[in-house]
């Protein structure tokens, strides 16, 4: 005999004892009379004792049944309370959200949005994990992540919030000193900075309007694990870097950086909200998803300055 208590049998017994009727208990529980009868019979077999004395007109508790009824009813009520609490928790935006976000993007563009989110949802707290390394959402217990990439993990559910372009850039001082490359093949002769957390490998892949594709492996005096750490060296005119538009936009707009390689572009990436699943997703995660969809569809780095 299994050591797991027969909670279903106890629940059905408690409801029959309360209603003094198998039919009434079945109606109250939304099951068939046969299901209730089997549940009570199974419990009686397990306990080795009859719980009801049955006649054609009357149903009465036995001594064993009377001794068990109150505790079984208490278990039933506690189980209903647990389900109600869980249902309320899943339907109300409340609790802690563990959210993983790339470092620079999180500091520049997510953190400034959080006050509005926390005001809108005062029963939610956010545990914000900032790192350019890709976290294991399921293995590390995260509720959601923002990722800037082309996603391939089919075990996750991803919603694109907006596209993100990437730029090959240099400061005017670098161009004045070393010249301006016109073709990706010329980058091998230039100082190009590397990024350690690029998907698969640190390679710049470019394509022109004629469909020509070129892969460039950056070689230069600096390699980093955070994209923003490239900016001082690039702005100082020492090297070329590949930067996402949310980092490069303000410097391209005011001329401190120049977009290189006219007619060439890198594959368009995207900003994605990633969650382990959309099935029975908690209300707190749904609230966060709706908030990011609203505020990231037209990102601030693309607005007129």
C-alpha positions as CSV (number, residue, x, y, z in Angstrom):
1,X,0.0,0.0,0.0
2,X,1.3,3.4,-0.9
3,X,2.4,5.7,2.0
4,X,0.8,8.7,0.3
5,X,-2.5,9.6,2.0
6,X,-5.7,9.2,0.0
7,X,-6.5,12.9,0.0
8,X,-9.2,12.5,-2.7
9,X,-10.9,9.7,-0.7
10,X,-10.7,11.7,2.5
11,X,-12.2,14.8,0.7
12,X,-15.1,12.7,-0.7
13,X,-15.8,11.1,2.6
14,X,-15.8,14.5,4.3
15,X,-18.3,15.9,1.8
16,X,-20.6,12.8,2.1
17,X,-20.5,13.1,5.9
18,X,-21.4,16.7,5.7
19,X,-24.2,16.3,3.1
20,X,-25.4,12.9,4.4
21,X,-25.9,12.0,0.8
22,X,-23.6,10.6,-2.0
23,X,-25.7,12.4,-4.6
24,X,-25.5,15.7,-2.8
25,X,-21.8,15.3,-2.2
26,X,-21.3,14.6,-5.9
27,X,-23.2,17.7,-6.9
28,X,-21.2,19.9,-4.5
29,X,-17.9,18.5,-5.8
30,X,-18.9,18.5,-9.5
31,X,-18.3,14.8,-10.0
32,X,-20.4,11.7,-10.6
33,X,-22.0,9.7,-7.8
34,X,-20.0,6.7,-9.0
35,X,-16.8,8.6,-8.5
36,X,-17.7,9.6,-5.0
37,X,-18.8,6.0,-4.2
38,X,-15.5,4.6,-5.5
39,X,-13.5,7.2,-3.5
40,X,-15.2,6.4,-0.2
41,X,-15.0,2.6,-0.9
42,X,-11.3,2.9,-1.7
43,X,-10.7,4.8,1.6
44,X,-12.7,2.2,3.6
45,X,-10.6,-0.6,2.0
46,X,-7.4,1.3,2.9
47,X,-8.5,1.9,6.5
48,X,-10.0,-1.6,6.9
49,X,-13.2,-0.2,8.4
50,X,-16.6,0.8,7.2
51,X,-17.3,4.6,7.5
52,X,-21.0,4.6,6.8
53,X,-24.0,2.3,7.6
54,X,-26.1,2.4,4.5
55,X,-29.8,1.5,4.1
56,X,-32.2,2.2,1.3
57,X,-33.4,5.4,3.1
58,X,-30.7,6.4,5.5
59,X,-26.9,7.0,5.6
60,X,-25.3,7.2,9.0
61,X,-21.7,7.4,10.2
62,X,-20.2,4.4,11.9
63,X,-18.1,4.9,15.1
64,X,-15.0,5.0,13.0
65,X,-16.6,7.4,10.5
66,X,-17.8,9.7,13.3
67,X,-14.3,9.8,14.7
68,X,-12.7,10.6,11.3
69,X,-15.3,13.0,10.0
70,X,-14.3,16.2,11.8
71,X,-10.6,15.9,10.9
72,X,-11.4,14.9,7.3
73,X,-13.6,18.1,7.0
74,X,-10.8,20.2,8.4
75,X,-8.4,18.8,5.8
76,X,-10.9,19.5,3.1
77,X,-11.3,23.1,4.3
78,X,-7.6,23.7,4.5
79,X,-7.1,22.3,1.0
80,X,-9.7,24.7,-0.3
81,X,-8.0,27.6,1.5
82,X,-4.6,26.6,0.0
83,X,-6.0,26.5,-3.5
84,X,-7.8,29.8,-3.1
85,X,-4.6,31.5,-1.8
86,X,-2.6,30.0,-4.7
87,X,-5.3,31.1,-7.2
88,X,-5.3,34.6,-5.8
89,X,-1.5,34.8,-5.9
90,X,-1.4,33.7,-9.6
91,X,-4.2,36.1,-10.6
92,X,-2.9,39.2,-8.8
93,X,0.3,41.0,-9.7
94,X,2.3,40.4,-6.5
95,X,5.5,38.8,-5.2
96,X,9.1,39.0,-6.3
97,X,10.2,38.9,-10.0
98,X,13.7,37.7,-10.6
99,X,14.7,39.5,-13.8
100,X,18.0,39.1,-15.7
101,X,19.2,42.0,-18.0
102,X,22.4,42.8,-19.8
103,X,24.5,45.2,-17.7
104,X,24.7,48.4,-19.8
105,X,21.2,48.1,-21.2
106,X,19.8,47.5,-17.7
107,X,21.6,50.5,-16.2
108,X,20.8,52.9,-19.1
109,X,17.3,51.8,-20.2
110,X,15.7,49.4,-17.7
111,X,16.5,51.0,-14.3
112,X,15.0,54.4,-15.3
113,X,11.7,52.6,-16.1
114,X,11.5,50.7,-12.8
115,X,10.0,53.6,-10.7
116,X,7.0,53.7,-12.9
117,X,6.6,50.0,-12.8
118,X,6.9,49.8,-9.0
119,X,4.4,52.6,-8.6
120,X,1.9,50.8,-10.9
121,X,2.4,47.5,-9.0
122,X,3.1,48.2,-5.3
123,X,2.8,44.6,-4.4
124,X,5.6,43.5,-6.7
125,X,9.3,43.6,-5.9
126,X,12.0,43.2,-8.5
127,X,15.3,41.3,-8.0
128,X,17.3,42.8,-10.9
129,X,20.3,40.7,-12.0
130,X,22.7,42.7,-14.3
131,X,25.2,40.8,-16.3
132,X,26.2,40.4,-20.0
133,X,26.6,36.7,-19.4
134,X,23.6,34.6,-20.6
135,X,21.8,33.1,-17.5
136,X,20.0,29.8,-17.4
137,X,16.5,31.0,-16.6
138,X,15.1,27.6,-15.6
139,X,18.3,26.3,-13.8
140,X,18.9,29.6,-11.9
141,X,15.3,30.3,-11.1
142,X,14.7,33.5,-13.0
143,X,11.2,34.6,-13.9
144,X,12.2,36.5,-17.0
145,X,15.1,38.0,-18.9
146,X,15.7,40.7,-21.5
147,X,18.1,39.5,-24.2
148,X,19.6,41.3,-27.1
149,X,20.3,38.6,-29.7
150,X,18.9,36.2,-32.2
151,X,17.5,33.5,-29.9
152,X,17.8,29.8,-30.6
153,X,16.7,28.2,-27.3
154,X,13.4,26.5,-28.2
155,X,12.7,25.6,-24.5
156,X,12.1,29.3,-23.8
157,X,9.3,31.6,-24.9
158,X,10.6,34.9,-26.5
159,X,8.6,38.0,-27.4
160,X,10.5,40.6,-29.5
161,X,10.0,44.1,-28.0
162,X,11.9,46.0,-30.7
163,X,14.6,45.5,-33.3
164,X,18.2,46.6,-32.5
165,X,20.7,47.5,-35.1
166,X,24.5,47.3,-34.6
167,X,27.0,49.8,-35.9
168,X,30.7,49.6,-36.7
169,X,32.0,52.9,-35.4
170,X,35.1,55.1,-34.8
171,X,35.8,58.5,-33.5
172,X,36.8,61.3,-36.0
173,X,40.2,61.4,-34.4
174,X,40.8,57.7,-35.3
175,X,39.8,58.3,-38.9
176,X,42.1,61.3,-39.1
177,X,45.0,59.3,-37.9
178,X,44.4,55.8,-39.5
179,X,42.1,56.5,-42.4
180,X,38.5,55.3,-42.9
181,X,37.9,51.7,-44.0
182,X,35.5,51.3,-46.9
183,X,35.3,47.6,-47.1
184,X,35.1,45.0,-44.2
185,X,38.2,43.3,-45.6
186,X,40.2,46.4,-44.7
187,X,39.4,46.0,-41.0
188,X,42.2,43.5,-40.6
189,X,44.6,46.3,-40.8
190,X,42.9,48.3,-38.1
191,X,42.6,48.2,-34.3
192,X,39.2,46.6,-33.7
193,X,38.0,45.9,-30.1
194,X,36.5,42.6,-29.0
195,X,33.5,41.6,-26.9
196,X,33.7,38.3,-25.0
197,X,30.0,37.5,-24.7
198,X,29.0,37.6,-28.4
199,X,26.9,34.6,-29.3
200,X,28.9,31.7,-30.6
201,X,32.1,33.6,-31.2
202,X,33.6,37.1,-31.5
203,X,33.0,37.7,-35.2
204,X,31.6,40.6,-37.0
205,X,29.3,39.4,-39.9
206,X,28.5,42.0,-42.5
207,X,26.5,42.0,-45.7
208,X,26.1,44.6,-48.4
209,X,23.2,45.5,-50.7
210,X,24.6,43.1,-53.4
211,X,24.4,40.2,-51.0
212,X,28.2,39.9,-50.4
213,X,28.9,38.6,-46.9
214,X,32.2,39.1,-45.0
215,X,33.2,37.8,-41.6
216,X,35.7,39.8,-39.6
217,X,37.5,38.7,-36.4
218,X,38.3,41.8,-34.4
219,X,41.9,42.2,-33.3
220,X,43.0,45.1,-31.1
221,X,44.3,46.2,-27.8
222,X,41.1,45.6,-25.7
223,X,38.5,42.9,-25.2
224,X,35.7,43.3,-22.7
225,X,32.8,41.5,-21.1
226,X,30.6,44.6,-21.1
227,X,29.9,46.7,-24.2
228,X,29.9,50.1,-22.5
229,X,33.5,49.5,-21.4
230,X,34.5,49.9,-25.1
231,X,33.3,53.5,-25.3
232,X,36.3,55.3,-23.6
233,X,38.9,53.7,-25.9
234,X,36.8,54.3,-29.0
235,X,35.9,57.9,-28.1
236,X,39.6,58.6,-27.4
237,X,40.3,57.7,-31.1
238,X,42.3,54.5,-30.4
239,X,40.2,51.9,-32.1
240,X,37.1,50.8,-34.0
241,X,34.3,49.0,-32.2
242,X,30.9,47.3,-33.0
243,X,28.2,48.8,-30.8
244,X,24.5,48.3,-30.5
245,X,22.4,51.3,-31.3
246,X,21.2,51.8,-27.7
247,X,24.9,52.5,-26.8
248,X,26.0,54.3,-30.0
249,X,22.9,56.5,-30.8
250,X,23.8,59.6,-28.8
251,X,27.4,59.6,-29.9
252,X,26.4,59.2,-33.6
253,X,23.9,62.0,-33.2
254,X,26.4,64.5,-31.9
255,X,29.3,63.5,-34.1
256,X,31.6,62.0,-31.4
257,X,31.4,58.7,-33.3
258,X,31.1,58.0,-37.0
259,X,29.3,55.1,-38.7
260,X,31.8,53.3,-40.9
261,X,31.4,51.0,-43.9
262,X,28.7,52.7,-46.0
263,X,26.5,50.2,-47.7
264,X,27.3,47.4,-45.3
265,X,25.2,46.3,-42.3
266,X,25.2,43.6,-39.6
267,X,22.2,41.2,-39.2
268,X,19.4,42.9,-37.4
269,X,19.0,41.7,-33.9
270,X,16.3,42.3,-31.4
271,X,15.4,43.0,-27.8
272,X,13.5,40.0,-26.5
273,X,11.6,39.4,-23.3
274,X,12.2,35.8,-22.5
275,X,10.3,33.6,-20.0
276,X,10.4,29.9,-19.2
277,X,6.8,29.4,-20.5
278,X,3.6,31.3,-21.3
279,X,1.4,28.5,-19.8
280,X,0.0,29.5,-16.4
281,X,2.5,32.4,-16.3
282,X,2.1,34.3,-13.0
283,X,0.2,37.6,-13.0
284,X,3.4,39.4,-11.9
285,X,5.2,38.2,-15.0
286,X,2.3,39.1,-17.2
287,X,2.3,42.6,-15.7
288,X,6.0,43.0,-16.4
289,X,5.6,41.7,-20.0
290,X,2.8,44.2,-20.7
291,X,4.8,47.0,-19.2
292,X,7.9,46.3,-21.3
293,X,5.8,45.8,-24.5
294,X,4.3,49.3,-23.9
295,X,7.6,51.1,-23.0
296,X,10.1,49.3,-25.3
297,X,8.1,49.2,-28.6
298,X,9.4,52.7,-29.4
299,X,12.7,52.9,-27.5
300,X,14.0,56.2,-26.2
301,X,17.3,55.9,-28.1
302,X,15.3,56.3,-31.4
303,X,13.4,59.4,-30.3
304,X,14.5,62.9,-31.6
305,X,17.0,64.5,-29.4
